[in-house]
Amino acid sequence: MSNPPPPKIRRVVTGHDEQGRAVVKIDEVCQHFRAGRGNANVCNIWTTDTTPANNDGDDDKGMRPGVFTMIHDGTVFRILDFHPGLEKRSHRTDSIDYIVVMQGKIDMELEPGGEVVTLKQGDVMVQRGTVHNWINPYNETCVMAVILIHAKSVEAGGKTLEAHGWS
């Protein structure tokens, strides 16, 4: 299955010049989307690998190599582009995820066959290490901004609930 073209997302990243003055370091339309599961595109806007984050240097942390859902002790800021007929993938990550629907609408299913919540443009969600699956049964694309922050594995019901199903 080939993925439809990704959205045009402008990425602006600030930093400092040699004199320590604030400047714009990157101002571009993202060209580094990668195909996700079927009918999905993913673009990492920025990542960190420490807490607190390190704002020194000029490396483009949105271009970090590798495919990952979470960075240990770090963060991932990404754009998800989910088209109708999105391939199913139930998963849990060791992160707290802040989600903003920028365009369209999408269903989020908790646990296979569980509760379903429909999110539309302007809605926000806090995903707290639960098993979930994104489903797009609609006739429009859904674009979401997602910030993933590393978290310890969830403990509930007297057991540790490990991350799974995301790779």
C-alpha positions as CSV (number, residue, x, y, z in Angstrom):
1,M,0.0,0.0,0.0
2,S,1.5,3.4,-1.0
3,N,1.0,6.3,1.3
4,P,-0.6,9.5,0.1
5,P,1.6,12.6,0.0
6,P,2.2,14.3,3.4
7,P,0.9,17.7,4.4
8,K,2.9,20.9,4.0
9,I,4.1,21.7,7.5
10,R,6.4,24.7,8.1
11,R,9.1,24.1,10.7
12,V,10.7,27.1,12.4
13,V,13.6,26.4,14.9
14,T,15.4,29.1,16.8
15,G,18.9,29.2,18.2
16,H,21.8,31.5,18.8
17,D,24.5,33.1,16.6
18,E,28.2,33.4,17.6
19,Q,27.5,36.5,19.7
20,G,24.8,34.7,21.7
21,R,21.9,36.6,20.0
22,A,18.6,34.8,19.2
23,V,18.2,33.9,15.5
24,V,16.1,31.6,13.3
25,K,18.2,28.6,12.4
26,I,15.7,26.6,10.4
27,D,12.7,27.9,8.4
28,E,11.4,25.3,6.0
29,V,8.5,23.2,4.8
30,C,9.2,19.7,6.2
31,Q,10.6,17.4,3.5
32,H,11.6,14.6,5.9
33,F,8.3,12.8,6.3
34,R,8.6,9.0,6.3
35,A,6.0,6.5,5.6
36,G,4.5,5.0,8.8
37,R,2.2,2.1,8.8
38,G,-0.1,1.8,5.8
39,N,-1.8,5.2,5.0
40,A,0.3,7.2,7.5
41,N,3.1,9.6,7.3
42,V,5.3,10.7,10.2
43,C,7.6,13.7,10.6
44,N,9.8,14.3,13.6
45,I,9.9,18.1,14.2
46,W,12.4,17.9,17.1
47,T,13.7,15.4,19.6
48,T,15.7,15.6,22.9
49,D,17.6,12.9,24.7
50,T,18.2,14.4,28.1
51,T,16.2,15.9,31.0
52,P,16.6,18.8,31.3
53,A,16.9,19.3,27.5
54,N,20.1,20.7,26.1
55,N,19.6,23.7,23.9
56,D,23.3,24.1,23.0
57,G,24.7,23.5,19.5
58,D,23.4,23.6,16.0
59,D,22.5,19.9,15.3
60,D,19.1,19.5,13.7
61,K,17.4,17.2,16.2
62,G,14.4,16.7,13.9
63,M,16.7,14.8,11.6
64,R,17.9,12.3,14.2
65,P,18.4,8.9,12.4
66,G,16.4,5.9,13.3
67,V,12.7,5.0,13.8
68,F,11.5,5.4,17.3
69,T,8.4,6.1,19.3
70,M,10.2,7.2,22.5
71,I,13.7,8.3,23.5
72,H,14.8,7.2,27.0
73,D,14.9,10.3,29.2
74,G,13.9,12.4,26.2
75,T,11.1,13.8,24.1
76,V,9.8,13.5,20.6
77,F,7.7,16.3,18.8
78,R,6.2,14.9,15.7
79,I,3.4,15.4,13.1
80,L,1.2,12.4,12.3
81,D,-0.6,12.4,9.0
82,F,-3.3,9.6,9.1
83,H,-5.3,9.0,5.9
84,P,-8.6,7.1,5.6
85,G,-8.1,3.3,5.8
86,L,-5.2,3.7,8.3
87,E,-3.6,0.3,9.0
88,K,-4.5,-1.0,12.5
89,R,-1.8,-1.0,15.2
90,S,-2.7,-1.4,18.9
91,H,0.2,-0.4,21.1
92,R,1.3,1.1,24.4
93,T,4.4,3.3,24.9
94,D,6.3,4.3,28.0
95,S,5.5,7.9,27.5
96,I,2.9,10.6,28.3
97,D,1.7,12.0,25.0
98,Y,0.2,15.4,24.4
99,I,-1.9,15.4,21.2
100,V,-3.6,18.2,19.3
101,V,-5.8,17.5,16.3
102,M,-4.8,20.1,13.7
103,Q,-7.0,18.9,10.8
104,G,-9.8,16.4,10.2
105,K,-11.0,13.9,12.7
106,I,-10.0,10.4,14.0
107,D,-11.1,7.7,16.3
108,M,-8.9,6.5,19.2
109,E,-9.8,3.0,20.4
110,L,-8.7,2.0,24.0
111,E,-7.8,-1.7,24.2
112,P,-8.8,-3.9,21.2
113,G,-12.6,-3.7,21.0
114,G,-12.7,-1.2,23.9
115,E,-14.0,2.3,24.3
116,V,-13.7,4.6,21.2
117,V,-13.3,8.4,21.4
118,T,-13.7,10.6,18.3
119,L,-11.4,13.6,18.2
120,K,-11.8,16.5,15.7
121,Q,-9.9,19.6,14.7
122,G,-9.1,21.6,17.8
123,D,-9.5,18.7,20.3
124,V,-6.6,17.8,22.6
125,M,-5.8,14.5,24.3
126,V,-3.4,13.4,27.0
127,Q,-2.5,9.8,26.4
128,R,-1.1,8.2,29.7
129,G,0.5,4.9,28.7
130,T,-2.7,3.2,27.7
131,V,-3.1,0.6,25.0
132,H,-4.6,2.4,22.0
133,N,-5.2,2.3,18.3
134,W,-5.8,5.2,15.9
135,I,-8.6,4.5,13.4
136,N,-9.5,6.7,10.5
137,P,-12.9,5.5,9.0
138,Y,-13.7,9.0,7.7
139,N,-13.3,10.4,4.2
140,E,-10.7,13.0,5.2
141,T,-7.1,13.1,6.4
142,C,-6.3,13.7,10.1
143,V,-3.2,15.6,10.9
144,M,-2.1,15.7,14.6
145,A,0.8,17.3,16.5
146,V,2.1,14.9,19.1
147,I,4.6,15.5,21.9
148,L,5.9,12.3,23.6
149,I,7.7,12.6,26.9
150,H,9.5,9.5,28.3
151,A,7.7,8.1,31.4
152,K,8.1,5.0,33.6
153,S,6.0,2.0,32.7
154,V,2.5,2.2,34.1
155,E,1.6,0.3,37.2
156,A,-2.0,-0.5,37.6
157,G,-4.0,-3.5,39.0
158,G,-1.0,-4.6,41.0
159,K,1.2,-5.1,37.9
160,T,3.6,-3.3,35.6
161,L,2.1,-2.7,32.2
162,E,5.0,-2.8,29.7
163,A,5.2,-0.9,26.4
164,H,4.4,-3.1,23.3
165,G,3.3,-3.2,19.7
166,W,4.8,0.1,18.5
167,S,7.8,-1.0,16.4
